[in-house]
Amino acid sequence: MKRKLVLLTAAMLITSIPVLSACSDKDKGAEPVTTGAANKEANINKTGMPIAKEPVQLKGLVSKYELVKDWNEHKGLKNYEAKSNVIIKWDTVPQNAFDERRNLMFASNDLPDFVMRANLSPQLITSYAAAGQIIPLDPLIEAGYAPNLAALMKENDGIRKSITSADGHIYSLPNISEADGRISSSWINKKWLDKLGLQMPTTTDEFYKVLKAFKEQDPNGNGKADEVPISGYKEGNKNYGDQFIKSFYGSWGFGANSGIIAPFMDVDNGGKVRYIATDNTFKDMITFFNKLWQEGLIDKEILSQDMKQEIAKVDDERVGYVAKGNNNLWMGKNRNNYVQNPLLKGIDGKVYWTGISPKVRDLGSFVITSKNPNPAATLRWGDYFLSEEGTAMARLGIEGVTYTIGSDGFYKLKDEFAKNPNGLTVDEALSEYTIFQGGGIPQRVTQKVDQSAAVLPEMIANKDVIRPNLVPDAKLMIPTFTEKENIELSSYATDIEAYADENIVKFITGAKPLSEWDKYVSTLNKMQLDKYLAIYQAAYDRWNQK
């Protein structure tokens, strides 16, 4: 919540700077902000390489991930420079200092030509666009200077809708993931099921019986009652009370029409945004988890321990079920004991697996500023990363040097990088050739180019268990807000989300009795929950009208 307030403060500061007028509708701001546009655009090839017939010089600001080598001397980027004829002088800022530096540059209007790994929230994109400091890309896209993004939007209109701001313009290139890495998993101990002669559970009632058996029948065989049927760990600064129950939302019918669009929020069958943490069915789900907690079926350290502590329990063969990650390689030496469980039904009717992210991620990964003298060349340079070849360059390096392409079309790292003889990790070995480390770049990740553990054959097989139950991509929305809505949201979101988070945890753990549910709902309603939801409803309605 503190992050939202910091971003809002930065946005309000920016709007006080006397810069170019904001575009208020789709027609205004239709021309790229540049001088001599016709001559400069004539120098740019709309497809193929080189991008520029004569060299183009640009200044870029980038958030530098610690493992990636200096962007000005980077072998992969130098290779791209030679191929594209676009020469970039990089201002590289360490990732942990980048947000502050970027905010100050926008506040002072001392801007580069473009920003890569910009880490811009939808709120900041809206603010910088309203201040006229970043330019709309859609006129350039329509003019043919982003052939890869244009093709992706034509193929999947959900991509266009996701990257279009509330004013109808596109301001940033996205990170698009079509690989299995965007699907989260939960893992049940198949070794324990087999040892106890138990069937794989398919309903929450069956799941409860399995957890009871895990606790009471000594499946690890050490003669001690040390098994923890459900375990997990706390991720960083995430404090939402739904952290260890969100993988069950679809089991109770939530998220089927939109995915989970914000903490404790989805869209119902009638197209209405709802706060599920006040829904009676959600209360039924919380009652179920309260029962598990009271009977000792949930690890009492689940809300406080870190990943290392969780791995230690898995290594000691003490864990029956955990819902974390898109693969199980993190689970240590006993990871092969665990498989993806089927979607558990907690209600009658249709249920979905809601643990899937939209294809569009990192909306604010690449923006062009109003100071840019050659936006057409800049957009073509950034759009390259949305091609298969460009994504391979960003993630795998240089063909023939760091990777090869098999007869099946799949990309494969050379052994010296995949299994470095000097003991380097893959990320370390590739650090002179790739820029994907740390995320936040425009790219299109497919199964062919993704080298993550999520696309190992055994992981794909695990995903196949839940693939038929995934929320359809077309329904996964990313809400975007107007400048006014962003300011209004900051008035409601912090208190509402903190109150719901705190109380959901208390209900599950028994620190607050479920007899106080109605009082909890009443308090949320008094916190102007209706106005909070109305803003999201407006965003959802715009989504459907785009």
N, C-alpha and C positions, 0 to 999 in steps of 0.2 A: 504494500500500500504506500510505503514511503516513496518507492520508485515512481508511482503515479503522480505524487505531489511534486517531486523533483521535475518530472517531465512537464507538468502543467506550468510550473514556475518558469521554466525555460521558454515554453511556448508563449507565455504572456509577455516575457521580456522581449522576445523576438518581434511580436506584433507592434511594439512601440518604436521600432527602428524605421526610419523613413526610407523605404525601398520601393521597388516596383509595385504597381497596383495589383491586387489579387484578381484572379479570374473568378467571376461570379456565376458563370454558366458555361455550358458546353461550347458556345460559339466564341466567347471571349477567350483571349489567350491562345487562339488557334494557330498562330504563327510561332515558330521557335524564336526564342530571344537571342538574336545574333545579328551581326552586321554583315553585309555582303553575302547573304545566305545563298543566293543563287550560284555565285561563283564557287563558294566553298563546297556546296553540295554537288556541283558538277565534278569536283575532284574525287568524289566518293563512289565506289562501286557498291551497288545495292546487294550484290551476292558475290560469293567467292572471295578469293584472295588475290592481290592485296586489297585491303579495305580502301586505302588511299592511293591514288595514282602518283601523287607527289607527297612527300613526308608531311605528316601532321604532328604538331607538338601540343601536348596537353599537360595540365597539372592535376594530379590526383591526390586525394587524401584517403588514407587507408588505416584501418585498425589492424595492427600487426599482431598476429598470434605468435606466441613466444617460440614455437618450434619452427616457424617458417623463416627462411633466410631473408636478408634485406631485399625488399622488392625492387630496388634499383639495380641490384646485381644478380637477381634471381635467374637461374638458368632456364626455367620453364617460361618465364615472362620475356626473357631476351629472345627465346625461340619464337614466341608469339609476335614480338616486336618486329623481327626480321621478316616474318611471314605477312604481317598486316600493314607495315609501313606507318604505323601509329606509334609515336615515341612519347612515353610518359615519364615525367619527372615526379617521383613519388615523395609525398610527405608522410612518412610512416610514423605512427604514434602507437606506443605499446597499448595492448588491449585494455589493461587495467586503468589507463589514464585517458582512454579515447573519448568516452562520453563527455567528460568535462571539457576537453579540448574542442570537440565538435560543437558543443553548445556555445562556448565562448566565441568561436569563429562565426557562427550564425548570428549571435547577439551583436557582434561588432560589424557584421556584414563584410568581413574579411574572408572571402570565400575562394575555394579552389574551383577548378572547372567541373569536377565531379567528385563524388564520395563513394568509395568501395568498402564493403563490409560496414555500411553506414550505421547499422543497428538502430534504425529509426522505427519507433512505434507508429501505428496508424495515427495516433494523436499528434505526434510531432510532424508526420508527413502533412497532415491537415494544416497545422500551424505554419509550417515553412511555405506551403503552397499558398495559403491565404496572404502571407507576407510578400509573396512574389519572389522568394529566394530559390525555389526549385521550380523547374519548368514542367509543363505537361508534356508527356511523351507521346500521347495518342496521335497528334498531327504528324509526328515523325514516323510513327508506326504505320499510319495510313499511307504515308508517302513511300513506304517500302524500305525504311532503314532499320527495321527489326524483323527480318524474314523468319527467324526461328520462333520468336514469340508470336508473331502473327499466325504462323501455321499451328502452333499449339492452341491458340485461342479459337481458331476456326474448327479445330478438331474437338475441343472441349470448352464449351461456352462457360462452364463453371470457373475456369481459369480467368477468363475476362472479368466475370462478375467479382471474383475474389480480389483482383488487383485494382478494381475501379473504385476510386474514392467517392465520398458522398456527393461531391459536386459534379460527378460524371466524367472526371478525367483520370488518366493513369499517370502516376508520378514516379514509379519505381519499378525496377526489374525484380522479379521474385526468385526465390529458391523453390523449385518444383521437385517433388519426390513422387515417383511412381513405383518405387521399390517397396519391398516388404518391411523396410526399416521403419515405416510410419505406422505399422500395426503393433500395438503392445500385446504382451502375452501374460498369461498366468501359468504357473507351473505346479503340477501335483506329483507327489512322489509315487511313481509307478512301481518301484521296487517294494514299497510298503503295501500297496494295493495287492500285488501278487502274493506277497508273503502271508497276508491275512485272508487271502481268498476273496477279496472284495471286487465288485464290479465298478467300472468307471462311473462316477455320479453324473447324472444328467439333469437333476432338479436340485433345488436348494434343500429340500427335505432329505434326499439321498446324500447330499454333501454333508449335512449335519451328522448323519449316521456314520459316514466315513471318518469325519473329524473325531467323533467320540471313540471310534475304534482305534484311531491313531494314538489317542491319549491313553486309552485304558488297556490295550492289548500288547504293549511292548514291541512295536514293530522293528525297532533297531536291535532288539535282542540282547541288551546289556543288563537286563534285570533291574533297571532303574526307571522310575516314572519321570523321565527327563525330556520326553517328547513335547514339542510345541507344534500343535496341529496347523495353526496359521501363524506365519511370521512375516517379517518385512523390515524395512528401514526407512528412516526419515531422509528426504532428499533436500539437501542444502537449506535454503531459507523458506521452502514451501511449508506453509502452516495450515493449509486448508484441512478442515476436519474430514473432508472426503478423500484424503490422500490414499488411505488403504481400503476404501470401499468403492472407489469410483469404477473399478473394473466390474462391479456387480450392477451398475446402473441399468444396463440393458436387460438384465435378468428380471427386473421389475417394470420393464416397459418404458424406461426413460431414454431420451436421446434418439429415438427411432426416426424422427422427422427432421433432425437438424444436427445430430451429434450434440455434445455438451458445448454450448457456445460461450459460456462464462461459468465461473464457479457456481454450482447448484442451479444451473439455468439451461432449459431446453425449449423446444417448441412442441405444443400438443397437436393432436390430430386435427384440430380446427384451425391451425395456423396461428395460434396465440402463444406468445412467449410466456413461460411460466417459471416461477421460482420453485423448483422441485423440493427444496428443503422445507416448504410449508405444506406440501401435498400429503394427504392421508396415506397414500401408497408408500411414500417415502418414509412415513412414520412406521409402517409395517416393516420396511427394510431395516430401519434403525432398531426396531424391536427384535428382529432376528439377530442382529449383531450384538445387541445387548445381552441376549440369551447366550450367545457364544462366549462373550466376555465373562459373564457371571459363572459359566461352567468351566472356565479355565482353558478354553479352546483357542484363544487368541493370545499370542505372546504379549506379556505385560510391558515389554520393552519396545514394542513396535513403533511407538511414537517418539522414541528418543534415541535409539541406537543407529549407528551409521552402517555403511555397506560392509566395512571390514568385520564388524561385530556379527553381522548377519552371515557373512561367508564362513566365519568360524563355527557357527552353529550348524550350517549345512555340512561343513567338513566333519563335524562330530556326529553326523547322521541323526540330528535332532529335529529336523524341520519336515513337516508334511506338505505344506502348501505355501506358495508365495506368489504375489502378483507384482512382478517388476521386470521391466526391460522388454526389448523386442527379440532377445535371444537369451540363452541360459549359460553362455560362456563365462559370465561374471561370477557364477555360483561356485566356482572352485572345483576341487577334485571329484566331487560326487555329482556333478551337473548331469551326467548321463542317466542318473536315476529319475530325472524329472522330464515330464512331457506336458504339452499343452492339453488342458482339460477342455471338454466340450462346453459350449454355452449352457449355463445352468438356468433352468426356468424357475422363477419365483412366483409367477402369476399365470393365470390362464390367458391364452391369446398369444399374439406374435411378439417375439422378443428379438433383440439385436445385440451384436457385439459392438459396443460404443468405443472401444479402445482403438480408434483409428483417427489419425490426423488428416486434415484436408491435404490434397496434393500440393496446394500452395502454402509455402512456409516462408518465414523471414521476408515479409512484405517489403520492408525498408532496407534492402541489401545494397541497392545501387540507385543513386539519384544524380541528376545533372543540374547544376546551379545556373542561375540567371547570368552569371559572369562568364559562362562558357562561350568562346568565340566560334566553336565548331561542334554544335550538338549532334549533327548528323553523323559525323565520324565517331563521336563518343558513344552514341547509341549503338552503332554497328559493332564497335569494339566490345561493348558489354553484352550485346545480344549473342555474340559468338559462344558465350558460355552456356547458352540455352540450347545449343546443338549437341548432338552426341559426341562429335569430335572435340568441341570446346569443353564439354563436361569431362571428357576423358583427360584432356590436358590439365584441367584444374585438379582432378582427383588422382590421376595416375602418372602424369608427366609427359614424356616425349615418346612417341611410338618408336620402337626399335632400340631405345635407350633404357627405358624403365619398364615398358610393357609391350606385349604382343597381342594380336587379335587372332583368336582361334577360328577354325573352319566353321564353328557353330555361331560365330559372331560375338562371342563373349570375350571380354577383355581380361587379360591375365598379367599380373605383375611378374617380372623376372625374379628368379630365386634370390638374387643378391639384395632385392628390396623386400620381397615377401618373407624371406628367411635370412636376414642379414647375418653374414658370418662373423661380424664384430659385435653381435648382440644388440644391435639397435632395433627399436620397435619399427614397425612399418612407417609410422608417421615421421619418426626421426630420419629414417633412411631416405625418405622422399622429400625431405624439407627443402632441398635446393631445386626441386622440380615441380612441386605442387603447391596449391594455395587453399585447398579445401579445409585444412586442419583448423579446428575452432569454429567451422561453419560460417554462416552469414554471408555467403557469396551467391550471386545469381548462378544457377545451374539447373539441369534437368537430370535427376538421378533415376536411372532405370536399372532393372535387374542386370543388364549387360555390363554396366560400368561400375555398379556398386560392389565394392570389395569388403563391405562390412560383414560381420558374423551373421547378420539377419538374413543374408541370402545364401548361406551354406545349405546344401541339399537337405540336411536333417532339420534345419530351421524352417525351410519352405514347407517341408512335410508337416511340421507342427502347425504352421499357419493354415494349412489346408483343412485342419480340423474345424476352424472357426470361420474360414473364408466365406462359406455360404450364408453366414449370419452377420456379415459386416454391414454397417450403415452405408447405403449407396453413396458414392462420391457426389452425385448431383445434389444430395441433400445436405452435405457438409458445408455449412456457411461460415464465413468470416465477417463478423459485424464491423462496419466502418461508420464513423460518426462525423457530424459537422463540427465546426469550431465551437458553436454554442452548446451542442450536446456534450462535447468533451468537458467543458467547464461545469455543466450541470452534473455530469456523472461524478466528478470529483467531490461534489457536495454529498453524494449519497453512498458511493461504493465503499469507501473505507469503513465506515461504521457498520453498514449492513453486512458486508462480508466477514468482518472481524467478529461480529456478534453471532452470526450463523456458525462460523467455524468453531468458535469456543463452545457453543452449546451442543453442536452435533457430537463433539468429542465427549462432552459431559453426559449426554444421553447414552452413548454407547458404553462408556465405562461405569455408568451408574452414579457418577458424581452429582447428577441431577436426575430425579425420578421422571419417568415418562408421563406421570400424572400431571406434569407441568408443561406438557406439549402445547396445549391451547394458549397458555400464558406466553410461551415463547413465540408462537405465531402472532399473537396480538401485539407483542412488543415490536416484532419486525414490521408489521403493518403500520405502526405508529412512526416508524423511522422513514416514512415516505417510500415504502417499497413499491407502491403503485406508480410513482413518478420515475423511479429507477427502471422498472419494467417497461414503462411507456417509451423510454429512450431506445431500449433494445428492440421494442416492437417497431418503432419507426425505422430502425436500421434493417430489421428483417423484411419489412414491407418494401423498402427500397431495393433490397437484394432481389426480391421476386419481380420487381419492375424493371430491372436493368436489362 
